Every structure is written in structure tokens, then in C-alpha cells.
């Protein structure tokens, strides 16, 4: 294999997402022509002293290096006893794939219970289904492609209803996963392309041309009409002029206003929620004058803002709605299938809700505010400010000319202005998720070296000299010595082979504990402890359920050394584990006059015989 083996682009395995890591590693093995050694198809030569044997050992060592370089230290502990790359690979698979009947059942249940996340794209949805199917295949439960395709299709949202019908009419010979993914991506792109201002239920109608109210408005206000029917007319208050004795549709002031200006209901982006939220209430319109009017420049700046960044005042929306997930704080996902219905009958799924931090322009100044219970609808494409929510919370909404004013009592809460399609943009700007810019003070190269995670000096000079990164100012571009880098990049010297060795059997004993094992023994043991003589390499292994059983095993071994071989133990060497470093074992050793030697922390080389 030519070239240097580099694993810098491989995420180190930390015990999670084993299937993704396994796929990446198999790709790396193929790239370096080492997969045959890991899977065991390239058998080890009987005589490793030959040229072929040495070549096999070298290639297998490269595979072992790739594996050990791509896992975190805690995962390395179970591989310390492995001699070949195949042993390392098989042990990792045994620990993390858990090919048991119960795991197959749980994974199969997860596959059948899977539902598409409304915030995911089609490709993300397909990848999740295929990943679950691949995990089942690794456990020996291979699913047919027809079942995988069926799972992908039936878990699509309702907007893909027409696609399901079209797919069922395609010839069975052409129905495969690749073609399905291609069609789904194409369908999703078409939906995005058609998601403009005209087909997000932008309903504009002149109220004076309507012979009667629509069925939708009748349904929304039916309960209020029935309530009014039970009251005497003298007790009813008109919400337009505030006088008693008539209702709004009979109000003379309203008829005068309708001939001069457009009502707030004339152009509404209708979005009624079909689940647990209350329906919108009508906004209260008063013929008052605006106290503060935005300047022409402020209005022009508002109209130049991209449609995706503004809030539209909507009298038909039953809740504040946004499609910008990055704006939401205190986000809570909604997974029980809530939807909203647009004016054309299209249903869009609600992914969650949260709070949006905003600033409102009042009296020429931006003042902080917040919008609570804002619904996240990824497919909406607009940000709607619900007039119904305002009125239900005691706010009044006034429309006058091109302006709209939201107020509480005599205090103005927010102001908006009419855009070209008769809808009103509000003077609101979002502060949630906003980047905070600060003036960068010039600092020395050493300071920037520490700020940038101890970046090397050559790269630091390129940053300032070539202008690679903006905002970095250095006032002392000189070489320096970083003590942290020297300590961090220092290498431990290798341990020399042991030159002194005890010659009397039984005098010095090495001990270590291995475990816990992923699978218990027939008698429930998950650990084993080994005692090994330094002079003769005689060893004794005990299988134990808990590390606390080490003391009992040592007592048995110490009696065996003395009674069977007539030897007296003088030294016990172990690591600093709590199974050795405890009061019970210490008292027992002191009673026998045995010296307990501990290895240096994180230095298993000092206890190599037991390791």
C-alpha cells in the first residue's frame, strides 16, 4: 500500500452509531486493500518467517492500526488482548451488534414504528428507513426491497397523496428503490418550486362584492351568532364603533369605511389550525388616528426586506406561525400529527412550537419583545402574526389607510404597513439566533494561537499575511514557545525489557482483573482475575461475578501457594483499581507480611505479566 495511512477524516468511535462507523471503516479498508485481512479471507501463512508471512503480518498490522486509530480510548480496553485485525473487528461486532433474538425483535419493532419527521427532507427520510433495514440485515433479517419501498411510501406526509397514486400505476418491473428515490426528490423539488405567494392560500376578495359570507367564516362565527340571537338587540355592542343597539354588519360607520379603504379582512392569508388550538377571533377596528407614523425611509427599508424575514399580520391565522426553526427558543417538538389547513384545503404538518425573541419599532426606536407559542410549520414558507391571538389576549387592532396598529388600551404594541398584495408587514425583527458582532482588539500571535485551539504558527502567519480569515488582528507576529503544546505533543519513552526477574517461585505475584464481559458465563460471571508468578509464569484464573470477589480469590490462591508448593508469598503487584486498593485486602496482606506494590497510574507496562 503506497502513501501514508491517514484517519483524520474518520470520526472516532465512542460507543454510539456503530453501523455508521462500521460502514466508514469498511470503506477505508477497501481503499487501502485491507478488507480481506479484517474479514479473514486472506489466511495467515503457517510459517511467518517467510517473505509471504512477513508481508501478511505487515498488512494485518496496518489494519490493526486503522482500527485502533479510529476508536476512543474507552473502547480500546476490550481489544488489548487481540493479536490480529480480524480478532479486533469480530470483538467490536460481538459487543456492539448484539445479534440476539431480543435485539432483533426491538430493531424490527423500531423499523415498523418509524414515522417520518416533518422537519426532514425526502432524502433524510429514505436514509433513515434504509439504515434501519441495513441494521436488520446485519443481524440476519434481510428485508425485501418491496417492503422497504412500502415503508418509505406509507410514512410520507399527506401532501404526497398524489405521488402514492402515481407510483401504484408504474409497472412492477420498474419499481425499485433507486427509481423511487429519484421520483421522490423530483416531486419534492416541484413542491418547493410551486410554493410561492400565490399558492400558499393568499385569498384576496372584495367584501362589497360578496353576496353572503363564505361557509368558512360562517363556521368560524356560528357560535357567536347563536349567542347574539339569544340577546336583546339593545344589549349588543358593535365592535366597530363601540355603540350599543346594533351589530357590526348593520354599522353605518363600517359601511362608510368600506367605501374608502380596505377592511383588514379583505386580504387575509387564511391558515386555520385543525387541532387543539382555538379558532381566530375577529380583530377590533376603530376609526382612530395613528399616534406615531414611520418615516418614508423606515417604510422603504421594511419593504426591501426579504419575504422570508418579515412577519405578516394575518387575521385568519389561529396562531403565530413560522417556518424558520433557527428562530425558536424553548422549542418543543409536536409528534402527534397536528396540522394546519390553508385556504385552498391543503394541510401542512406542525413540527413543534416555541418562543421567538423580537424587537418592534416604536417611536423610532427598537424595543425588545417576545412571541410565545409560535408554531413551526417547515412547509409554510411565510411567517404569520396572528391577529386572532392578539384579540384573544386583550389587544386591539386598528387599520387606517396603509397602516395597522396593535395596541393595549392607549399604549401601542406594534405597527405595520401595507405591501403590494394588500397584506401588512409588521415592524418586527427577530433577535433569536442572531449573531452578535464585536470589535476585535489586536492581540499577539501567542494569544491568537491559544484562541484558535493552539494553531501552528505557519497557519497563523497565513491568516494575517494572506487575509485568509477576516477579523483577526495581530500586533506581534513573532515566533514563540508554547509550553502547553510541548507538553501535549510529548511522547512517552518506551519501557525497556525487564532486566531483573525473581528466581524463587512464589515470591512475587502479578495480578489483574479483566471485564466486564458483554455476555455472562453460564454461572453468571462477568469478570475474571488472574494471579501469575514472576519466576515460573505459573498462573491461576478465577471467574467472578463482581470485582469485590478478588479478596476471596486471593486468599484461596495464597493458601494454595503455601500448602501445595510450600512457598511463602512476599510481594503482590497490581494496578490501582479499587478491587485491590481497599481496606480489606490491605489488612489481609499486612497480617501475612506481604508487600503490596502498585503500578504508576495509566502505566500497565509495569504489570505486563498480568496484563
GISULPE-V190504 format. One record per residue. N is the residue number from 0. SS is DSSP state (~ for helix, > for strand, _ for the rest). PHI is phi in degrees with one decimal (none if undefined). PSI is psi in degrees with one decimal (none if undefined). Layout:
[[N/SS/PHI/PSI] [N/SS/PHI/PSI]]
This chain:
[[0/_/none/123.6] [1/_/-92.2/150.8] [2/_/88.8/165.5] [3/_/-81.3/139.4] [4/_/-81.7/115.8] [5/_/-122.3/131.5] [6/_/-118.4/26.5] [7/_/-67.2/-27.2] [8/_/-92.1/2.5] [9/_/-99.4/125.5] [10/_/-69.6/127.6] [11/_/-67.6/135.9] [12/>/-74.4/124.9] [13/_/-115.4/16.5] [14/_/101.9/-7.5] [15/_/-115.2/153.4] [16/_/53.6/55.0] [17/~/-65.1/-36.7] [18/~/-63.8/-42.6] [19/~/-64.8/-43.1] [20/~/-64.9/-39.0] [21/~/-62.9/-41.7] [22/~/-62.4/-44.0] [23/~/-61.9/-41.9] [24/~/-68.5/-39.3] [25/~/-61.8/-37.1] [26/~/-63.9/-41.8] [27/~/-65.0/-39.8] [28/~/-62.6/-41.7] [29/~/-64.3/-40.4] [30/~/-62.6/-30.9] [31/_/-103.5/9.4] [32/_/57.2/45.1] [33/_/-120.3/-0.1] [34/~/-63.6/-32.6] [35/~/-66.5/-28.3] [36/~/-76.9/-38.4] [37/~/-69.5/-40.2] [38/~/-84.1/-9.1] [39/_/85.4/9.9] [40/_/-74.3/-24.7] [41/_/-95.9/100.1] [42/_/-72.0/149.5] [43/_/-74.2/129.2] [44/_/-61.4/147.9] [45/_/-65.0/-38.1] [46/_/-109.1/105.3] [47/_/-83.0/-2.4] [48/_/-80.7/-12.9] [49/_/-77.8/171.3] [50/~/-63.1/-40.2] [51/~/-65.1/-39.0] [52/~/-65.6/-42.5] [53/~/-66.2/-37.6] [54/~/-65.0/-39.4] [55/~/-63.6/-43.7] [56/~/-62.6/-38.1] [57/~/-66.8/-44.7] [58/~/-66.8/-39.4] [59/~/-66.1/-36.1] [60/~/-64.3/-35.9] [61/~/-63.8/-41.4] [62/~/-64.5/-40.6] [63/~/-63.2/-37.5] [64/~/-65.1/-41.3] [65/~/-60.3/-43.7] [66/~/-66.1/-49.1] [67/~/-66.4/-26.4] [68/~/-79.2/-13.8] [69/_/-111.4/17.5] [70/>/-131.2/151.6] [71/_/-74.2/155.4] [72/~/-53.3/-40.0] [73/~/-61.0/-30.4] [74/~/-78.3/-14.6] [75/~/-76.7/-22.6] [76/~/-60.0/-37.2] [77/~/-76.0/-6.9] [78/~/-107.4/2.1] [79/_/-66.8/-22.9] [80/_/-93.6/0.5] [81/_/-82.0/140.7] [82/_/-105.2/-18.6] [83/_/-132.3/163.6] [84/~/-66.3/-33.1] [85/~/-64.8/-40.2] [86/~/-62.8/-41.6] [87/~/-63.7/-44.9] [88/~/-65.6/-43.6] [89/~/-65.5/-38.0] [90/~/-68.8/-41.3] [91/~/-62.2/-41.2] [92/~/-65.3/-40.3] [93/~/-64.0/-38.9] [94/~/-74.8/-43.1] [95/~/-102.3/-16.4] [96/~/-91.1/-26.1] [97/_/47.7/68.2] [98/_/-79.1/65.4] [99/_/-112.9/163.4] [100/~/-64.0/-39.1] [101/~/-66.4/-38.5] [102/~/-68.2/-37.6] [103/~/-60.5/-42.4] [104/~/-63.6/-44.9] [105/~/-64.9/-41.3] [106/~/-68.1/-38.0] [107/~/-65.2/-40.0] [108/~/-65.1/-38.4] [109/~/-63.9/-36.8] [110/~/-65.0/-46.1] [111/~/-74.6/-25.5] [112/~/-88.3/-5.8] [113/_/-64.3/136.9] [114/_/-131.0/146.8] [115/_/-67.9/132.9] [116/_/-75.4/128.3] [117/_/-65.7/-18.1] [118/_/-86.1/-6.6] [119/_/-84.4/152.6] [120/_/-83.3/173.4] [121/~/-62.9/-42.3] [122/~/-64.5/-38.2] [123/~/-64.5/-40.2] [124/~/-62.7/-47.2] [125/~/-63.6/-40.8] [126/~/-62.9/-39.2] [127/~/-65.7/-42.1] [128/~/-65.1/-44.9] [129/~/-65.7/-33.9] [130/~/-66.1/-41.4] [131/~/-64.5/-41.0] [132/~/-65.4/-36.4] [133/~/-67.7/-37.7] [134/~/-64.7/-39.1] [135/~/-65.4/-38.2] [136/~/-64.5/-36.3] [137/~/-65.0/-24.3] [138/_/-92.8/6.8] [139/_/93.0/2.8] [140/_/-107.5/80.4] [141/_/-81.8/125.6] [142/_/-92.7/141.1] [143/_/-68.5/155.9] [144/~/-61.7/-33.2] [145/~/-62.2/-38.2] [146/~/-70.2/-38.0] [147/~/-65.8/-43.6] [148/~/-63.7/-40.0] [149/~/-61.7/-40.3] [150/~/-64.8/-40.3] [151/~/-63.0/-42.2] [152/~/-75.2/-46.5] [153/~/-69.6/-19.8] [154/_/-95.0/6.6] [155/_/-72.2/152.6] [156/_/-67.6/171.2] [157/~/-64.9/-23.0] [158/~/-67.2/-14.4] [159/~/-93.8/20.7] [160/~/-61.5/-43.8] [161/~/-64.8/-34.5] [162/~/-64.3/-39.7] [163/~/-60.1/-43.2] [164/~/-63.2/-42.7] [165/~/-65.5/-39.7] [166/~/-65.2/-37.0] [167/~/-67.1/-20.2] [168/_/-88.7/-5.8] [169/_/-77.8/145.4] [170/_/-58.4/142.7] [171/~/-62.4/-30.8] [172/~/-68.5/-22.7] [173/~/-95.2/-8.3] [174/_/-81.8/103.4] [175/_/-140.4/168.8] [176/~/-64.8/-40.3] [177/~/-61.6/-44.7] [178/~/-67.7/-36.1] [179/~/-63.3/-45.3] [180/~/-62.8/-41.9] [181/~/-60.2/-44.6] [182/~/-68.3/-38.3] [183/~/-65.5/-43.0] [184/~/-63.4/-41.1] [185/~/-63.6/-42.0] [186/~/-63.7/-40.7] [187/~/-65.2/-40.7] [188/~/-64.8/-38.2] [189/~/-64.5/-38.7] [190/~/-64.6/-40.3] [191/~/-66.6/-38.4] [192/~/-65.8/-32.8] [193/_/-89.4/1.9] [194/_/-89.3/68.1] [195/_/-111.3/-169.3] [196/_/-64.6/-27.5] [197/_/-79.6/-29.8] [198/_/-113.6/29.5] [199/_/-109.0/41.6] [200/_/60.3/47.9] [201/>/-85.5/96.0] [202/>/-100.1/114.5] [203/>/-118.7/121.6] [204/_/-145.2/145.2] [205/_/-85.3/124.1] [206/~/-67.9/-30.0] [207/~/-73.7/-17.2] [208/~/-90.6/-5.1] [209/_/-85.8/128.2] [210/_/-72.4/-28.4] [211/_/-155.5/165.8] [212/_/-70.9/152.4] [213/_/-71.0/161.0] [214/~/-61.5/-32.0] [215/~/-68.1/-43.4] [216/~/-68.3/-32.9] [217/~/-63.6/-44.6] [218/~/-63.8/-38.9] [219/~/-69.1/-35.0] [220/~/-106.9/11.2] [221/~/-61.5/-43.8] [222/~/-62.4/-36.7] [223/~/-70.9/-35.6] [224/~/-64.2/-42.8] [225/~/-63.6/-37.6] [226/~/-64.6/-40.5] [227/~/-65.7/-33.2] [228/~/-64.5/-25.5] [229/~/-85.4/-14.7] [230/_/-96.9/147.9] [231/_/-65.8/149.2] [232/~/-62.7/-29.5] [233/~/-69.6/-20.1] [234/~/-92.6/-3.8] [235/_/-89.2/134.9] [236/>/-106.4/128.3] [237/_/-73.5/129.7] [238/_/-83.0/-0.9] [239/_/-89.4/-54.6] [240/_/-102.9/-14.6] [241/_/85.9/-0.9] [242/_/-87.7/155.9] [243/>/-95.0/160.4] [244/_/106.2/-5.4] [245/_/-156.7/164.7] [246/_/-100.4/173.8] [247/~/-63.5/-38.4] [248/~/-69.7/-14.8] [249/~/-99.6/-0.3] [250/_/-72.0/129.6] [251/~/-68.4/-38.7] [252/~/-61.2/-38.1] [253/~/-66.6/-39.1] [254/~/-65.9/-35.7] [255/~/-67.1/-42.2] [256/~/-65.5/-34.7] [257/~/-67.2/-24.6] [258/~/-84.7/-12.2] [259/~/-107.6/-30.2] [260/_/-147.4/169.1] [261/_/-88.0/130.6] [262/_/-67.8/159.4] [263/_/-67.3/-14.8] [264/_/-95.7/-5.1] [265/_/-64.1/-36.9] [266/>/-129.4/105.7] [267/>/-132.9/135.6] [268/>/-86.3/95.0] [269/_/-76.2/125.5] [270/>/-147.7/95.7] [271/>/-97.1/129.1] [272/>/-81.3/133.9] [273/_/-97.5/6.9] [274/_/-109.8/-124.7] [275/_/-87.6/-4.6] [276/_/-83.5/154.4] [277/_/-75.6/152.7] [278/_/-73.2/159.5] [279/_/-69.2/148.6] [280/_/-103.7/153.4] [281/_/-69.6/140.9] [282/_/-79.1/146.0] [283/_/-85.9/122.5] [284/_/-110.7/128.7] [285/_/-125.1/149.8] [286/_/-90.7/57.8] [287/_/-103.7/162.2] [288/_/-92.6/147.8] [289/_/-69.0/136.7] [290/_/-76.8/-45.6] [291/_/-121.8/133.1] [292/_/-115.6/135.7] [293/_/-68.0/153.9] [294/_/-76.2/167.1] [295/~/-62.5/-36.8] [296/~/-66.7/-41.4] [297/~/-64.1/-40.0] [298/~/-65.9/-43.5] [299/~/-63.0/-40.6] [300/~/-63.1/-39.0] [301/~/-64.4/-41.2] [302/~/-72.7/-20.8] [303/~/-84.7/-10.1] [304/_/-68.5/141.6] [305/_/-60.2/145.5] [306/~/-57.9/-29.1] [307/~/-74.9/-12.3] [308/~/-108.8/3.0] [309/_/-110.1/163.0] [310/_/-109.1/128.7] [311/>/-101.2/128.1] [312/>/-73.2/119.3] [313/>/-125.2/116.8] [314/_/-77.9/-12.4] [315/_/-99.7/-12.1] [316/_/-78.9/134.1] [317/_/-88.4/-2.9] [318/_/-158.5/157.9] [319/_/-65.9/135.6] [320/>/-132.7/138.7] [321/>/-141.8/158.5] [322/_/-112.8/4.3] [323/_/-96.8/98.8] [324/~/-66.1/-28.4] [325/~/-71.4/-12.6] [326/~/-80.5/-20.3] [327/>/-84.2/135.0] [328/>/-115.7/162.1] [329/>/52.4/42.0] [330/>/-71.0/135.6] [331/>/-128.3/118.4] [332/>/-68.7/149.9] [333/_/-116.5/116.8] [334/_/-115.7/2.7] [335/_/-99.1/27.8] [336/_/81.8/22.4] [337/_/-66.8/145.5] [338/>/-137.5/165.8] [339/>/-119.0/153.1] [340/>/-115.3/126.5] [341/>/-82.3/174.4] [342/_/-63.0/-26.5] [343/_/-91.3/8.3] [344/_/91.4/-4.0] [345/_/-69.8/135.0] [346/>/-101.5/133.0] [347/>/-121.3/138.9] [348/>/-80.3/145.1] [349/_/-95.0/122.3] [350/_/-87.9/-27.2] [351/>/173.6/-170.8] [352/>/-149.7/161.6] [353/>/-172.9/-160.5] [354/>/-115.6/139.4] [355/>/-115.9/123.3] [356/>/-87.0/127.6] [357/>/-133.5/170.9] [358/>/-126.5/140.2] [359/>/-116.4/142.1] [360/>/-88.3/113.9] [361/>/-137.1/130.9] [362/_/54.4/33.5] [363/_/79.3/5.5] [364/>/-125.7/148.4] [365/>/-89.9/124.6] [366/>/-120.2/140.2] [367/>/-70.3/146.3] [368/>/-157.8/-179.3] [369/>/-149.7/148.4] [370/>/-111.9/118.3] [371/>/-94.5/156.6] [372/>/54.4/45.8] [373/>/-84.4/127.1] [374/>/-82.0/139.6] [375/>/-98.6/113.3] [376/_/-122.2/94.5] [377/_/-57.9/-28.9] [378/_/-90.5/2.8] [379/_/-70.9/-48.2] [380/_/80.5/-0.1] [381/_/-139.3/161.2] [382/_/-113.8/114.6] [383/>/-107.9/130.5] [384/>/-101.5/115.5] [385/>/-77.9/119.9] [386/~/-69.7/-35.2] [387/~/-60.8/-39.9] [388/~/-64.2/-38.6] [389/~/-61.0/-50.7] [390/~/-66.0/-33.8] [391/~/-69.0/-20.0] [392/_/-100.6/16.1] [393/_/88.2/12.9] [394/_/-93.3/153.8] [395/>/-110.2/144.8] [396/>/-120.6/123.0] [397/>/-118.2/131.4] [398/>/-113.8/127.8] [399/>/-145.2/113.3] [400/_/62.3/-124.0] [401/_/-93.5/-0.5] [402/>/-105.5/154.9] [403/>/-131.5/140.2] [404/>/-131.9/128.7] [405/>/-108.2/126.4] [406/>/-141.5/159.9] [407/>/-120.6/116.5] [408/_/57.5/-118.4] [409/_/-104.7/6.4] [410/>/-99.7/127.0] [411/>/-77.0/132.5] [412/>/-99.0/-43.6] [413/>/-156.2/158.3] [414/>/-132.5/146.2] [415/>/-138.9/172.0] [416/>/-139.9/147.3] [417/>/-76.2/135.0] [418/_/-98.4/-172.3] [419/_/-65.2/-33.1] [420/_/-92.0/25.8] [421/_/71.6/6.1] [422/_/-95.5/156.6] [423/>/-105.8/125.9] [424/>/-88.8/138.9] [425/>/-95.2/147.0] [426/_/-79.2/71.9] [427/>/-126.1/141.6] [428/>/-134.5/139.7] [429/>/-83.7/136.2] [430/_/-108.9/-11.6] [431/_/-66.2/134.1] [432/_/69.5/13.7] [433/_/-81.4/136.4] [434/_/-74.9/136.3] [435/_/-99.8/119.6] [436/_/-96.3/143.1] [437/_/-136.7/153.8] [438/_/-71.4/129.3] [439/_/-91.0/122.2] [440/_/-88.3/138.3] [441/_/-62.5/138.4] [442/>/-137.9/167.8] [443/>/-73.4/164.4] [444/~/-62.4/-36.0] [445/~/-63.2/-40.2] [446/~/-64.7/-44.4] [447/~/-67.4/-32.4] [448/~/-59.1/-41.6] [449/~/-75.7/-35.6] [450/~/-64.7/-37.3] [451/_/-93.8/27.8] [452/_/71.3/37.0] [453/_/61.9/49.7] [454/_/-68.8/147.2] [455/_/-68.4/155.8] [456/~/-65.9/-33.0] [457/~/-62.5/-44.3] [458/~/-67.3/-35.4] [459/~/-63.0/-40.1] [460/~/-67.2/-35.6] [461/~/-65.5/-34.0] [462/~/-61.0/-44.6] [463/~/-86.4/-39.4] [464/~/-72.1/-39.3] [465/_/-102.3/-2.8] [466/_/66.9/35.3] [467/_/-65.5/-39.5] [468/_/-122.5/134.1] [469/_/-88.2/150.0] [470/_/90.4/3.5] [471/_/-103.3/117.3] [472/_/-120.3/123.7] [473/>/-119.3/135.0] [474/>/-109.1/-0.3] [475/>/-148.1/80.9] [476/_/-88.3/79.2] [477/_/-134.8/151.5] [478/_/-65.0/151.1] [479/_/-149.4/171.9] [480/_/-114.2/125.5] [481/_/-105.3/113.8] [482/~/-64.7/-36.7] [483/~/-62.7/-40.2] [484/~/-65.5/-39.8] [485/~/-64.5/-43.6] [486/~/-68.0/-40.9] [487/~/-69.4/-30.2] [488/_/-98.2/3.6] [489/_/-70.4/146.8] [490/_/-111.8/140.4] [491/_/-74.3/135.2] [492/_/-70.0/147.9] [493/_/-68.8/151.4] [494/_/-81.6/130.3] [495/_/-72.0/152.7] [496/_/-57.5/144.1] [497/_/-63.5/123.9] [498/_/-94.4/-27.5] [499/_/-103.3/137.0] [500/_/-144.8/136.6] [501/_/-67.5/138.4] [502/_/-102.2/-16.6] [503/_/-93.2/120.1] [504/_/-61.2/140.8] [505/_/86.4/-8.8] [506/_/-72.7/-43.8] [507/>/-123.8/129.7] [508/>/-121.8/133.4] [509/>/-99.2/144.5] [510/>/-144.8/147.7] [511/>/-158.9/156.8] [512/>/-115.0/138.6] [513/>/-120.5/136.0] [514/>/140.9/-179.8] [515/_/-78.7/147.5] [516/_/-83.1/150.2] [517/_/-66.9/-24.7] [518/_/-125.2/131.3] [519/_/-74.3/155.7] [520/_/-76.3/177.0] [521/_/-61.9/-28.3] [522/_/-99.8/10.8] [523/_/89.3/10.6] [524/_/-79.1/138.7] [525/_/-122.5/-6.6] [526/>/-129.6/163.4] [527/>/-142.4/145.3] [528/>/-117.0/137.8] [529/>/-119.4/139.1] [530/>/-119.8/126.6] [531/>/-132.5/130.9] [532/>/-77.2/135.8] [533/_/-71.4/-33.0] [534/_/-82.9/-46.1] [535/_/-106.4/-8.5] [536/_/64.1/16.6] [537/_/-65.3/134.0] [538/>/-129.4/153.8] [539/>/-135.6/129.9] [540/>/-116.6/134.0] [541/>/-122.2/133.6] [542/>/-95.0/127.9] [543/>/-131.2/157.2] [544/_/-88.5/-33.1] [545/_/-134.5/153.7] [546/~/-65.0/-25.3] [547/~/-66.1/-13.3] [548/~/-80.0/-0.2] [549/~/-62.0/-39.9] [550/~/-60.4/-44.9] [551/~/-63.4/-40.2] [552/~/-66.0/-38.6] [553/~/-65.0/-38.6] [554/~/-61.3/-41.6] [555/~/-64.2/-44.4] [556/~/-66.4/-41.6] [557/~/-64.4/-38.9] [558/~/-66.6/-36.8] [559/~/-65.4/-42.8] [560/~/-60.1/-41.4] [561/~/-78.2/-43.5] [562/~/-79.8/-40.1] [563/~/-82.7/-40.4] [564/~/-110.0/-7.8] [565/_/67.8/30.2] [566/_/-110.4/152.6] [567/_/-112.7/123.6] [568/_/-74.7/138.1] [569/_/-117.2/-33.5] [570/>/-135.3/135.2] [571/>/-119.7/122.9] [572/>/-112.0/131.9] [573/>/-151.7/177.2] [574/_/-84.4/-168.3] [575/_/-97.4/21.8] [576/_/-63.8/152.6] [577/_/-66.2/-18.7] [578/_/-70.1/-19.7] [579/_/-106.4/-36.8] [580/_/-93.1/76.0] [581/_/-144.6/166.2] [582/~/-69.2/-37.4] [583/~/-62.0/-50.0] [584/~/-67.9/-37.2] [585/~/-63.0/-43.9] [586/~/-65.1/-38.6] [587/~/-66.6/-41.9] [588/~/-65.8/-39.5] [589/~/-64.7/-35.4] [590/~/-67.0/-25.8] [591/~/-98.4/-5.7] [592/_/75.3/24.8] [593/_/-92.6/131.7] [594/>/-83.7/131.6] [595/>/-103.5/112.2] [596/>/-98.7/130.8] [597/>/-106.8/141.2] [598/_/-75.7/160.9] [599/_/-66.2/147.0] [600/_/-55.9/139.6] [601/_/56.7/34.9] [602/_/-132.7/72.9] [603/~/-67.4/-14.8] [604/~/-61.7/-27.0] [605/~/-73.6/-11.6] [606/~/-127.4/44.3] [607/_/-61.8/-32.9] [608/_/-62.7/-42.6] [609/_/-76.1/-36.0] [610/_/-62.6/none]]
